[in-house]
Structures are given as C-alpha cells and as structure tokens.
Amino acid sequence: MSVRTIGELAEAAGVAVDTVRFYERRGLLPVPPRTAAGYRQYDDDALDRLRFILRAKDLGFTLAEVDGLMPARFAAVRSAAVAKIEALDAEAAELARVRARLEALVATCDQGDLVTCEALGA
C-alpha cells in the first residue's frame, strides 16, 4: 500500500488539489490522517474512491447520487444506473418532441404561412 500527499493523489487521479479538498468537505472522501508536520496522507483506497467518484460523475451522476453509492454495492450501482438510463430516456423523448415541433414550424414557415410562422407554430 502506498502513501501519497494530496498533490500526488490529485495527479494520480488527474484532478486539481482543490477538487480533492472539495470532495473531502462533501464527505465523499474520508479525512486522511496527517503527518506530524500536518501533511495529508492518502492510501490506495482514497485513490480508488476518488476514481470511483470521477467515473460516476462522467456517467452523469450528481455528487448526492455518488454519495448514495458509497460504498459501492452491485445492487445499488445497478439500480442507480437503471434510474439514470430512465431519466436519459425521458429527456431524449422530450428533446424528440421539441425537435418535431421545431421541424413542423420550419415546414410551416417554408410554406409561406407567415402568421403561423411568426406565432411560433401556435
């Protein structure tokens, strides 16, 4: 098991030192032990946890959702992923509806119906 400073941890995870501090303040990373000189000491578990947070964020999870996934259990992660997929599907459906309305508006404007076009297809 290796011990890292906050700078080394941040570099290993590809984030800024402030990001590590922020996740500590949010309780997503446990407060690490310190040396006699006051330097934080992070172990491999901290790096794994930080990488987990970053992967979850990349998948669209909020920090509150990430907090609920810690510690990560298969059922919790799967359930959260299914919920995120459902939310994305709902968002995609709404975007498709808006796109269809916009395409209809463009067609109306192209047909020369200025009154309907100026009223945004009302």
Backbone hydrogen bonds, N-H to C=O, Kabsch-Sander energy under -0.5 kcal/mol:
donor,donor_aa,acceptor,acceptor_aa,energy
4,R,42,Y,-2.9
9,L,5,T,-2.6
10,A,6,I,-2.6
11,E,7,G,-2.4
12,A,8,E,-2.4
13,A,9,L,-1.8
14,G,10,A,-1.2
15,V,10,A,-2.5
19,T,16,A,-0.7
20,V,16,A,-1.4
21,R,17,V,-2.2
22,F,18,D,-2.5
23,Y,19,T,-2.4
24,E,20,V,-2.0
25,R,21,R,-2.6
26,R,22,F,-2.1
27,G,24,E,-1.3
28,L,23,Y,-2.0
29,L,23,Y,-1.4
35,T,39,Y,-2.5
38,G,35,T,-1.8
41,Q,33,P,-2.3
42,Y,4,R,-3.2
46,A,43,D,-0.5
47,L,43,D,-1.4
48,D,44,D,-2.6
49,R,45,D,-2.6
50,L,46,A,-2.5
51,R,47,L,-2.5
52,F,48,D,-2.1
53,I,49,R,-2.4
54,L,50,L,-2.2
55,R,51,R,-2.5
56,A,52,F,-2.6
57,K,53,I,-2.5
58,D,54,L,-2.3
59,L,55,R,-1.3
60,G,57,K,-1.8
61,F,56,A,-2.3
66,V,62,T,-2.6
67,D,63,L,-2.4
68,G,64,A,-1.4
69,L,65,E,-0.8
69,L,66,V,-1.1
70,M,66,V,-0.5
70,M,67,D,-1.0
77,V,73,R,-2.9
78,R,74,F,-2.9
79,S,75,A,-2.6
80,A,76,A,-2.4
81,A,77,V,-2.4
82,V,78,R,-2.6
83,A,79,S,-2.3
84,K,80,A,-2.3
85,I,81,A,-2.3
86,E,82,V,-2.4
87,A,83,A,-2.2
88,L,84,K,-2.4
89,D,85,I,-2.7
90,A,86,E,-2.2
91,E,87,A,-2.2
92,A,88,L,-2.8
93,A,89,D,-2.4
94,E,90,A,-2.2
95,L,91,E,-2.4
96,A,92,A,-2.3
97,R,93,A,-2.2
98,V,94,E,-2.3
99,R,95,L,-2.6
100,A,96,A,-2.4
101,R,97,R,-2.1
102,L,98,V,-2.4
103,E,99,R,-2.7
104,A,100,A,-2.2
105,L,101,R,-2.1
106,V,102,L,-2.5
107,A,103,E,-2.3
108,T,104,A,-2.4
109,C,105,L,-2.6
110,D,106,V,-2.8
111,Q,107,A,-1.6
112,G,109,C,-1.4
113,D,108,T,-1.8
114,L,112,G,-1.9
117,C,113,D,-2.6
118,E,114,L,-3.1
119,A,115,V,-1.3
120,L,117,C,-1.7
121,G,116,T,-3.2
122,A,116,T,-0.5
